[in-house]
Structures are given as structure tokens and as C-alpha cells.
């Protein structure tokens, strides 16, 4: 039993947006054989230690016989196993399997298990990097670059900015590996006073994406980028929200939409606002690292799209959006690098005020079947529709 479980564990990995590979079903299918072997060995060992009277031996043999009969009856039900013999052999051979490797029937079983929540307890909850103590002590150079560069193998032809994914040895994302230029060099016009509002939209969308993918956006850069563009009006629709409430309202409306409602609805949305507030209470280097990680996500998605054979019109549309998003994030990252710490405290206070207002408006309810905007003193709010 212990040997089999070790095999299963070595082949266990998470699949963002779907949950986990259903190797637990494999354990359920094969555990009967493991248990039979375990029990038989222990019963026979016990027989050897018993006195040789016929009564004791017969009693133990009857127990073993009864167990074996029940076990055989259970094994006959293995024809209803959610996994095929071929899939089981792949796992036992040490091969990785993905959702695409499953048969139509296996996919159906897996999706039902995901929908019922059976697999959620098997996923280790991800702890956001911005909630870790190390996030308060991030240091960058005066030009915004990472002070300590991670080691890269000589045969790797990518830089940390372009190709290094989040190192498990690092609690926080890597910062820029090249100096950040002044905003004045990027645009002749001065930065928009609405950049702070746009940053709130981007931060919320970033937190949403990482929580959806359990912190592992690298497993599916295109999917992660698509989610990001769906939540953010600034990056996905080139939106120009003028107030913090307007930015939050759009993000919350998307969070509570049918596509993402399964994540927790309004309760999850309020948690993402808390994530945004937590980030804003960190120092400027933390925000720069966050934006750098977001830019890296977008760049990976662009790179994967170039090598993917997808429909031309669809691919062209998302490439255009990602190109705009990458430029927007880079500009805001350079702008954020120049801002004093007091600026973030002010924005955090505005977000906290709007959150309190939303909580008061929503009341004690935490989920809604439908969401729509309503006007209240000229400002959009989220309204519950029974």
C-alpha cells in the first residue's frame, strides 16, 4: 500500500482551472489489491505466532476466507472503474498524464469529480506572495532592477525577464533585470492622473488570475492571460475608469459573472479587494515586482501564441490585446517606480473606503445569481438581482 501511494504521489500535479489529475480514482481502484496483500501477510504472520491448537487456527482461517470472498466480490466491480487499464498503467509506469490524455468517459468522470468538490481537498492551498512577511522587505536598485540576479544555466538562452519563471526559492516574483526608464522618456505628455485608478483595476485582475491558477500561471500562460483580459477593463478593453469605485465595480461584475461565479461570487470578490489593499500597503518595490510578474505572464502568453496553431482571426485578436496590455503594464511599472510610498497609502485608503461602501450596500449576502450596475448619485454600483 505504501509503495503504491508513493508512486501515485510522484505523478500528482495540479491542472489550473480544472483541478487535479484523478489519480485518486486510481488509488480507489487498486487499493483493494494492496489491502488484500497487506491483510494476508499480517494474518499469516499472526497464524505463525498462535499456538497450534485447531480451534485458533480454524478461527483465523475463517476470517481470512471471509475477507478474501468479500474482496473478490469488490474486485468484480472494477469494470465500473473511472480509469481505463491503459491510463492506470501509464501512472504506474511513472508517466505524467494530462486532461487531454484521458478518454471521453474518463474526462466525464473527472469533470464530475471537480464539480462536486471531491478533488479540492487534494490541492494544497496557495499562499499569495504578497501576504508573506518577505514581501515587506523587497529591495530593488535605484534604477528599479533586481539587486540579486538568479543563476541561469549557460545553455539557457533566455533572460530572467523573458524566461525565468517564479523560482520556488524566491518568496516573491523577480523584479526587472534591466533599468526602468523615466516616464518622461516614454511619453512626451505627462502621465494621466487616472493611472492610480487603472492600477487598482490591474492589481485586482492580477490577484484574481493568480488565485484562479493557484499561483501557477506558468502552467498555462495563454489561459492565464485570457482570464486577465476578461477581468480587467483597462487591459482587456482599453477601458478608462475614472474612479476607484468604477474600476472595482467592473472587476466585481466579471468575478460574479457565470464564467467565474464558481470561484465564490461576491465573497471571493471582496477577498480580492483585500488582496489589492494588502499590495498597496507594501513598499514600491513590491508593486514593481508585481507588475514585472504580470508583464512576464503576458510575454509568455505572446510567445506561446506564436508557436501555437490556432485560428488566425482569434489568434490575431488576442495578440493585439496582449501587445497593448504589455505596453500598458510596462508604462505603469515605470510610473509606479517613481511614486513615493505616500501615494500608495492614499490609494489604499480610497479602496478601503469603497470596499466599506460596497459591503454596506451588499449587506450580509455573499453570493448572487445575477449582477448588474445601477446608478447611485451618478456612480455605478453592484446590485443584487433575486
C-alpha positions as CSV (number, residue, x, y, z in Angstrom):
1,X,0.0,0.0,0.0
2,X,2.8,2.4,0.9
3,X,4.7,1.6,-2.2
4,X,1.7,2.3,-4.5
5,X,0.9,5.6,-2.7
6,X,4.4,6.8,-3.2
7,X,4.1,6.1,-6.9
8,X,0.8,8.0,-7.1
9,X,2.3,10.9,-5.2
10,X,5.2,11.2,-7.6
11,X,2.9,11.5,-10.5
12,X,0.5,14.0,-8.9
13,X,0.4,17.6,-10.3
14,X,-2.2,20.3,-10.4
15,X,-4.1,21.5,-13.5
16,X,-5.3,25.1,-13.2
17,X,-8.9,25.8,-14.0
18,X,-9.7,22.0,-13.9
19,X,-8.3,20.9,-10.6
20,X,-6.1,17.8,-10.4
21,X,-5.4,14.6,-12.4
22,X,-7.7,12.0,-11.0
23,X,-5.0,9.6,-9.7
24,X,-7.1,9.4,-6.5
25,X,-9.5,7.3,-8.6
26,X,-6.6,5.0,-9.5
27,X,-5.9,4.6,-5.7
28,X,-9.5,3.6,-5.2
29,X,-9.4,1.1,-8.0
30,X,-6.1,-0.6,-7.0
31,X,-6.3,-0.2,-3.2
32,X,-8.3,-3.4,-3.0
33,X,-5.3,-5.4,-4.3
34,X,-3.0,-3.5,-2.0
35,X,-5.2,-4.2,1.0
36,X,-5.6,-7.9,0.2
37,X,-1.8,-8.3,0.1
38,X,-1.3,-6.3,3.3
39,X,-4.0,-8.2,5.2
40,X,-3.0,-11.6,4.0
41,X,0.7,-11.0,5.1
42,X,-0.4,-9.9,8.5
43,X,-2.9,-12.7,9.1
44,X,-0.4,-15.3,8.1
45,X,2.2,-13.8,10.3
46,X,-0.3,-13.9,13.2
47,X,-1.0,-17.5,12.5
48,X,2.6,-18.4,12.9
49,X,2.6,-16.8,16.4
50,X,-0.5,-18.6,17.6
51,X,-0.5,-21.9,19.5
52,X,-1.0,-24.8,17.2
53,X,-4.5,-25.7,18.5
54,X,-7.0,-26.4,15.8
55,X,-9.6,-24.0,17.2
56,X,-7.4,-20.9,17.0
57,X,-6.1,-21.8,13.5
58,X,-9.6,-22.5,12.2
59,X,-10.9,-19.2,13.6
60,X,-8.2,-17.2,11.8
61,X,-8.6,-19.2,8.6
62,X,-12.3,-18.4,8.6
63,X,-11.6,-14.7,9.0
64,X,-9.1,-14.8,6.1
65,X,-11.5,-16.8,3.9
66,X,-14.4,-14.3,4.6
67,X,-12.1,-11.3,3.8
68,X,-11.0,-13.0,0.6
69,X,-14.6,-13.6,-0.5
70,X,-15.6,-10.1,0.1
71,X,-12.6,-8.8,-1.6
72,X,-13.2,-10.8,-4.8
73,X,-16.8,-9.5,-4.9
74,X,-15.5,-5.9,-4.7
75,X,-12.9,-6.6,-7.4
76,X,-15.6,-7.7,-9.8
77,X,-17.0,-4.2,-9.6
78,X,-13.7,-2.9,-11.1
79,X,-15.3,-2.9,-14.5
80,X,-17.0,0.3,-13.5
81,X,-13.7,2.0,-12.7
82,X,-13.5,5.6,-13.9
83,X,-10.0,4.9,-15.3
84,X,-9.1,2.6,-18.1
85,X,-6.4,-0.1,-17.7
86,X,-4.2,1.9,-20.1
87,X,-4.4,5.0,-18.0
88,X,-3.7,3.1,-14.8
89,X,-0.6,1.5,-16.4
90,X,0.7,5.0,-17.5
91,X,0.5,6.2,-14.0
92,X,2.1,3.1,-12.5
93,X,4.9,3.4,-15.1
94,X,5.7,6.8,-13.8
95,X,4.4,8.8,-16.8
96,X,2.7,12.2,-16.4
97,X,-0.8,12.4,-17.7
98,X,-2.9,15.4,-18.6
99,X,-6.5,16.0,-19.1
100,X,-6.1,15.6,-22.9
101,X,-4.7,12.1,-22.3
102,X,-8.0,10.9,-20.8
103,X,-10.7,9.2,-22.8
104,X,-14.1,10.8,-23.2
105,X,-15.6,8.7,-20.4
106,X,-12.6,9.5,-18.1
107,X,-13.0,13.2,-18.8
108,X,-16.6,13.0,-17.8
109,X,-15.8,11.3,-14.5
110,X,-13.1,13.8,-13.8
111,X,-15.3,16.8,-14.5
112,X,-18.0,15.4,-12.3
113,X,-15.4,15.0,-9.5
114,X,-14.2,18.6,-10.0
115,X,-17.7,20.0,-10.0
116,X,-18.6,18.0,-6.8
117,X,-15.5,19.3,-5.0
118,X,-14.1,15.8,-4.4
119,X,-10.7,16.9,-5.7
120,X,-10.4,20.3,-4.0
121,X,-9.2,18.7,-0.7
122,X,-6.2,17.2,-2.7
123,X,-4.9,20.6,-3.8
124,X,-2.6,22.4,-1.4
125,X,-3.9,25.9,-1.0
126,X,-1.6,28.5,-2.4
127,X,-0.3,31.3,-0.1
128,X,-0.1,34.6,-2.0
129,X,3.4,36.0,-2.0
130,X,2.1,39.4,-1.1
131,X,0.8,38.0,2.3
132,X,4.2,36.6,3.2
133,X,6.5,38.6,5.6
134,X,9.3,38.7,3.0
135,X,7.1,40.9,0.8
136,X,7.6,43.7,3.2
137,X,11.4,43.7,2.7
138,X,11.8,43.7,-1.1
139,X,14.7,45.8,-2.3
140,X,15.4,47.0,-5.8
141,X,18.2,49.2,-7.2
142,X,17.7,52.9,-7.7
143,X,17.0,52.1,-11.4
144,X,14.4,49.6,-10.4
145,X,16.4,46.5,-11.3
146,X,16.7,43.3,-9.2
147,X,19.7,43.7,-6.8
148,X,20.4,39.9,-6.8
149,X,20.1,38.1,-10.1
150,X,19.2,34.4,-10.0
151,X,21.7,32.0,-11.6
152,X,20.8,30.9,-15.1
153,X,22.4,27.9,-16.8
154,X,24.8,28.8,-19.6
155,X,22.8,26.7,-22.1
156,X,19.7,28.7,-21.4
157,X,19.2,31.4,-24.0
158,X,16.6,33.5,-22.1
159,X,16.9,36.3,-19.6
160,X,15.2,36.4,-16.3
161,X,12.8,39.0,-17.6
162,X,11.7,36.8,-20.5
163,X,12.1,33.2,-19.5
164,X,12.7,32.6,-15.8
165,X,9.6,31.5,-14.0
166,X,8.9,32.0,-10.4
167,X,11.7,30.3,-8.5
168,X,10.5,28.2,-5.5
169,X,13.5,29.6,-3.6
170,X,12.1,33.1,-4.0
171,X,9.0,34.1,-2.0
172,X,8.2,37.0,-4.3
173,X,8.4,37.4,-8.1
174,X,11.6,38.6,-9.6
175,X,12.0,42.3,-10.4
176,X,13.1,43.9,-13.7
177,X,16.5,42.8,-15.0
178,X,17.1,46.0,-16.9
179,X,16.9,49.6,-15.7
180,X,13.4,51.2,-15.8
181,X,13.4,54.4,-17.9
182,X,11.8,57.6,-16.7
183,X,8.1,58.1,-17.7
184,X,9.2,61.4,-19.4
185,X,11.3,59.3,-21.8
186,X,8.3,57.0,-22.7
187,X,5.8,59.8,-23.4
188,X,6.0,63.4,-24.3
189,X,2.8,64.1,-22.5
190,X,2.7,63.8,-18.7
191,X,1.2,60.7,-17.0
192,X,-2.5,60.6,-16.7
193,X,-3.9,61.4,-13.3
194,X,-6.1,58.3,-13.7
195,X,-3.1,55.9,-13.6
196,X,-3.7,55.2,-9.9
197,X,-7.3,54.1,-10.7
198,X,-6.1,52.0,-13.6
199,X,-3.5,50.4,-11.3
200,X,-6.3,49.3,-9.0
201,X,-8.1,47.5,-11.9
202,X,-4.8,45.8,-12.9
203,X,-3.9,44.8,-9.4
204,X,-7.3,43.2,-8.8
205,X,-7.1,41.4,-12.1
206,X,-3.6,40.1,-11.3
207,X,-4.7,38.8,-7.9
208,X,-7.8,37.1,-9.5
209,X,-5.7,35.4,-12.1
210,X,-3.1,34.1,-9.6
211,X,-5.7,32.8,-7.2
212,X,-7.6,31.1,-10.0
213,X,-4.5,29.3,-11.1
214,X,-3.4,28.6,-7.5
215,X,-0.3,30.8,-8.1
216,X,0.9,28.8,-11.1
217,X,0.2,30.9,-14.2
218,X,3.3,29.3,-15.8
219,X,1.3,26.1,-16.4
220,X,-1.0,27.9,-18.9
221,X,0.2,31.4,-19.9
222,X,-2.4,31.7,-22.6
223,X,-5.2,30.7,-20.4
224,X,-3.9,33.0,-17.6
225,X,-3.6,35.9,-20.0
226,X,-7.1,35.3,-21.3
227,X,-8.5,35.4,-17.8
228,X,-6.6,38.6,-17.1
229,X,-8.0,40.3,-20.1
230,X,-11.5,39.1,-19.2
231,X,-11.4,40.7,-15.7
232,X,-9.5,43.9,-16.4
233,X,-11.3,46.6,-18.4
234,X,-8.1,48.6,-18.6
235,X,-6.1,45.7,-20.2
236,X,-8.8,43.8,-22.0
237,X,-11.0,46.6,-23.3
238,X,-8.6,49.6,-23.1
239,X,-11.1,51.0,-20.6
240,X,-10.6,54.3,-18.8
241,X,-12.3,54.1,-15.4
242,X,-12.3,57.5,-13.7
243,X,-12.9,56.4,-10.1
244,X,-11.8,53.6,-7.9
245,X,-15.5,52.5,-7.5
246,X,-15.9,52.3,-11.2
247,X,-12.8,50.2,-11.6
248,X,-13.8,47.8,-8.7
249,X,-17.4,47.6,-10.0
250,X,-16.3,46.3,-13.4
251,X,-13.9,43.8,-11.9
252,X,-16.5,42.5,-9.4
253,X,-19.1,42.2,-12.1
254,X,-16.8,39.9,-14.0
255,X,-16.0,38.0,-10.9
256,X,-19.7,37.3,-10.2
257,X,-20.4,36.5,-13.9
258,X,-21.5,33.0,-14.9
259,X,-18.0,32.3,-16.2
260,X,-16.3,32.8,-12.8
261,X,-19.1,32.6,-10.2
262,X,-17.9,29.2,-9.2
263,X,-14.9,30.8,-7.6
264,X,-17.0,32.3,-4.8
265,X,-19.0,35.2,-6.1
266,X,-19.1,38.3,-4.0
267,X,-17.3,36.8,-1.1
268,X,-14.4,36.0,-3.4
269,X,-14.5,39.5,-5.0
270,X,-14.3,41.1,-1.6
271,X,-11.3,38.9,-0.8
272,X,-9.6,40.2,-4.0
273,X,-10.2,43.7,-2.9
274,X,-8.4,42.8,0.4
275,X,-5.6,41.4,-1.7
276,X,-5.4,44.7,-3.6
277,X,-5.3,46.7,-0.3
278,X,-2.6,44.4,1.0
279,X,-0.4,45.0,-2.1
280,X,-1.0,48.8,-1.8
281,X,0.3,48.7,1.8
282,X,3.6,47.2,0.7
283,X,6.5,49.3,-0.5
284,X,7.1,50.5,-4.1
285,X,9.5,47.6,-4.9
286,X,6.7,45.1,-4.2
287,X,4.4,46.8,-6.7
288,X,7.2,46.9,-9.3
289,X,7.8,43.2,-8.8
290,X,4.0,42.5,-9.1
291,X,3.8,44.5,-12.4
292,X,7.0,42.8,-13.6
293,X,5.5,39.4,-12.9
294,X,2.3,40.4,-14.7
295,X,4.3,41.6,-17.7
296,X,6.2,38.3,-17.7
297,X,2.9,36.5,-17.8
298,X,1.8,38.4,-20.8
299,X,5.1,37.9,-22.6
300,X,4.9,34.2,-22.1
301,X,1.4,34.1,-23.5
302,X,2.6,36.0,-26.6
303,X,5.5,33.6,-27.0
304,X,3.2,30.6,-26.7
305,X,0.7,32.1,-29.2
306,X,3.4,32.4,-31.8
307,X,4.1,28.7,-31.6
308,X,0.5,27.6,-31.3
309,X,-1.5,26.6,-34.4
310,X,-4.8,28.4,-33.6
311,X,-7.4,30.0,-35.7
312,X,-5.9,33.0,-37.4
313,X,-8.6,35.6,-36.6
314,X,-8.9,34.6,-32.9
315,X,-5.1,34.4,-32.5
316,X,-4.7,37.8,-34.2
317,X,-7.3,39.4,-31.9
318,X,-5.7,38.2,-28.6
319,X,-2.2,39.1,-29.9
320,X,-3.4,42.6,-30.4
321,X,-4.8,42.8,-26.9
322,X,-1.8,41.3,-25.4
323,X,0.5,43.7,-27.2
324,X,-1.5,46.7,-25.8
325,X,-1.6,45.1,-22.3
326,X,2.2,44.5,-22.2
327,X,2.9,48.2,-23.2
328,X,0.3,49.5,-20.6
329,X,1.8,47.3,-17.8
330,X,5.3,48.4,-18.6
331,X,4.3,52.1,-18.6
332,X,2.6,51.8,-15.3
333,X,5.5,49.9,-13.9
334,X,7.9,52.7,-14.8
335,X,5.4,55.2,-13.4
336,X,5.0,53.3,-10.1
337,X,8.7,53.1,-9.7
338,X,8.8,56.9,-9.5
339,X,6.0,57.2,-6.9
340,X,6.6,57.9,-3.2
341,X,5.3,55.5,-0.6
342,X,2.7,58.1,0.5
343,X,0.9,57.7,-2.9
344,X,0.1,54.0,-2.2
345,X,-1.3,54.8,1.3
346,X,-3.7,57.3,-0.3
347,X,-4.9,54.9,-2.9
348,X,-5.3,52.1,-0.3
349,X,-7.4,54.4,1.8
350,X,-9.7,55.0,-1.2
351,X,-10.0,51.3,-2.0
352,X,-10.8,50.6,1.7
353,X,-13.5,53.3,1.7
354,X,-15.1,51.9,-1.5
355,X,-15.0,48.4,0.0
356,X,-16.8,49.6,3.1
357,X,-19.4,51.2,0.9
358,X,-19.9,48.1,-1.1
359,X,-20.1,45.9,1.9
360,X,-22.8,48.2,3.4
361,X,-24.6,48.2,0.1
362,X,-24.5,44.4,-0.3
363,X,-25.4,43.7,3.3
364,X,-24.8,40.3,4.7
365,X,-25.3,38.4,1.5
366,X,-22.3,36.7,-0.1
367,X,-23.5,35.3,-3.4
368,X,-25.9,36.4,-6.1
369,X,-27.4,34.7,-9.2
370,X,-27.2,37.8,-11.3
371,X,-25.3,41.1,-11.3
372,X,-25.9,44.4,-12.9
373,X,-24.9,48.0,-12.5
374,X,-27.2,50.6,-11.1
375,X,-26.8,54.3,-10.8
376,X,-26.4,55.9,-7.4
377,X,-25.5,59.6,-7.3
378,X,-24.0,59.2,-10.8
379,X,-21.7,56.3,-9.8
380,X,-22.1,52.7,-10.8
381,X,-22.7,50.1,-8.1
382,X,-23.2,46.4,-8.0
383,X,-26.8,45.4,-7.4
384,X,-28.2,42.0,-6.4
385,X,-31.0,40.6,-8.6
386,X,-33.1,37.9,-6.9
